[in-house]
Amino acid sequence: MSSCLPESCILILLGLVAGVVIHHTDNSGTFHLSPRLFMLFLLPPIVLDSAYSLNDKVFYQNLGTILLYAVVGTLLNWIFIGPTLYGLSQIKAMGDISLSLLECLLFSSFIVAVDPVAVLAIFQEIGVNKCLYFLVFGESLLNDAVTIVLSNTMSTFLSVGDVSANQIGLGIASFFTVSLGGLSIGIIFGVITSIITKHTLHVRVVEPLCMFGFAYLAYLVAEMVHWSGIISCIGCGLVQNSYAMFNISRKSRTTVKYFSKMLSSTMDAIIFLFLGIELYTIDHYWHSGFVLWSIFLCTIYRSISVFGLTFLANYWRENKINLEEQFIMFYGGLRGAVCFAIASTLTEGKTKSIFMTATFGVIIWTVFIQGLTIKPLVGFCKIKKMQSRQNYSLFQEMSENVFDSVLAGIEGITDEYGDTLLWMYLKYYDNRYCRPILQSKESETGPPLVKLYEKVTLKDSTTGFLKYTSSNPALEDAAKNTIRDVENGITTTRPSFKKMLKRAYSLDTGKTRHISVEGLGKILKSQSADRRYHDKNLTREGKQEQLKTHISTAQEDVQNWAKRKRLFSVSSSAQNEEQGDRGSEENDESFDKLQTSLFQSIEPIVEENVEEITVL
């Protein structure tokens, strides 16, 4: 069903059904999304998982444009929507409704909150390019922080009544104080997490707790001093993902990654379920003019801000944002839980009922109408897709690194400084000053090129190893499971076997890829130990005798396999065509050499290491 209907729509409908049941069975108001529940428990996991996902080169390269949309775009929408609604109410264009300017500005301060959960899910399903994805993703995340600061400021002004010029100046100053103060708290707690995880080598079990605990503590501390908890959590998550993630073990990293995603998805589902429940259970005051004008103004001013700011951003951007991508960014500005939660914090009265009903109207319109139609529109606009890294080659990675270095050099020579040179400088100072302080020497980090080389080498090794194990079904199943765990980054119960698997293949000086004899011997020894020694009462001689029997069987399998010419894979068909019969003769000689050396090497290896065989 999720392929036809966005997940947020399904959850709202389920919540609506639950709301009907609750309304007719329980009138105590137990199921109610309070602002405290939303701000302190439901929102932080979503923000933290988003912050972990933002740590990408594409995000940092587009940070200026994202801030332009999130800050300037949000302020423009707020300034345009509020006074326009006030003007319409004064000339009675919306009907019989009277609102003050501060009330209209308060409504516009939270109705501009963008929450494109459905859009991002569709983007991931289709695989749009990373630039567009991070533009929408980054804007929605930072936009929520700006919206909360704006709504708090306007609520304070509304409670004061008469607003002077000094109070307006204090409000503008508090906007920057709240944002930058929250960011500084988040960075401090992220640094603390990185320093602590440098010294958790022998207490790996506390690493996930440190990551989640300090991130949530950063959010709470920022909220305690009335600074932005969202921005604080974003700053902490970015620092943790840049440094602390490399200090913790692979198991801890897997735990943090999947637990944060699970928690974020759960909180998203709970929020939309509550939204559906509130849609039926709260008291609404339907005013057609106000609701329809709100939907219309949100749509029009969203398009004006996106197209106008993109026109300015394309002046300094090297990678221009085309019209199709601008349209998807405008159309993907859905409203969701943030504006609903802020609206629920308003003082009880007729104005709150009007604002809550209008908020629900905007949410339903954007989530159901725009959310349902954006997927075919993405295909119709022929948005550029993201290049899959599943079959990413070393040549592509090296080409990107070379192009980046050449561009940085050209920018330095011509004094035309751009993003590439700035990124090179940031990486240089980060590697020289920040990482030695915040990252342990034993951390599993390295250049992307090295990581990709390891991945490609391991893939070649596993491909050939599966060919070897195809003659033994039990061994083949064990190998497939181990290979899957290695590729997914999961540490198995036998780390020594993974090391053997990585070393099992080596590239010979000739043009033939083959199994190294020592590596194959160790694998045979390991597998024989794992599969044969289940009897704890066997004597040393009995274990050694069974092992020799199994090795002899394995040698026969290898011999038969080698005769069928399945042990080697010729490096490429083009080389075979050039070498002709000569290449085939060389391969036959290699078969004989390998077979002879295999028989001579496996048994001594087993004899020397028989003491190390683990009795299961």
HELIX and SHEET records of a PDB file:
HELIX    1   1 GLU A    7  THR A   25  1                                  19    
HELIX    2   2 PRO A   35  LEU A   37  1                                   3    
HELIX    3   3 PHE A   38  LEU A   42  3                                   5    
HELIX    4   4 LEU A   43  LEU A   54  1                                  12    
HELIX    5   5 LYS A   57  GLN A   61  1                                   5    
HELIX    6   6 LEU A   63  LEU A   67  1                                   5    
HELIX    7   7 LEU A   68  GLY A   73  3                                   6    
HELIX    8   8 THR A   74  GLN A   90  1                                  17    
HELIX    9   9 LEU A  101  ILE A  111  1                                  11    
HELIX   10  10 VAL A  117  ILE A  126  1                                  10    
HELIX   11  11 LYS A  130  VAL A  160  1                                  31    
HELIX   12  12 ALA A  165  THR A  197  1                                  33    
HELIX   13  13 ARG A  204  VAL A  206  5                                   3    
HELIX   14  14 GLU A  207  MET A  224  1                                  18    
HELIX   15  15 GLY A  229  VAL A  239  1                                  11    
HELIX   16  16 GLN A  240  ALA A  244  3                                   5    
HELIX   17  17 MET A  245  ASN A  247  1                                   3    
HELIX   18  18 ARG A  250  THR A  281  1                                  32    
HELIX   19  19 SER A  288  ALA A  313  1                                  26    
HELIX   20  20 LEU A  323  TYR A  331  1                                   9    
HELIX   21  21 ALA A  337  ALA A  343  1                                   7    
HELIX   22  22 LYS A  350  ILE A  364  1                                  15    
HELIX   23  23 TRP A  365  GLN A  370  3                                   6    
HELIX   24  24 GLY A  371  PHE A  380  1                                  10    
HELIX   25  25 LEU A  394  THR A  414  1                                  21    
HELIX   26  26 ASP A  419  TYR A  429  1                                  11    
HELIX   27  27 ASP A  430  CYS A  434  3                                   5    
HELIX   28  28 ARG A  435  LEU A  438  1                                   4    
HELIX   29  29 PRO A  448  THR A  469  1                                  22    
HELIX   30  30 PRO A  473  GLU A  487  1                                  15    
HELIX   31  31 PRO A  495  ARG A  503  1                                   9    
HELIX   32  32 VAL A  517  ARG A  532  1                                  16    
HELIX   33  33 ARG A  540  LYS A  563  1                                  24    
HELIX   34  34 SER A  573  GLN A  579  1                                   7    
HELIX   35  35 ASP A  581  ASN A  609  1                                  29    
HELIX   36  36 VAL A  610  GLU A  612  5                                   3    
SHEET    1   A 3 TYR A 505  LEU A 507  0                                        
SHEET    2   A 3 THR A 512  ILE A 515 -1                                        
SHEET    3   A 3 SER A 569  VAL A 570 -1                                        
END                                                                             
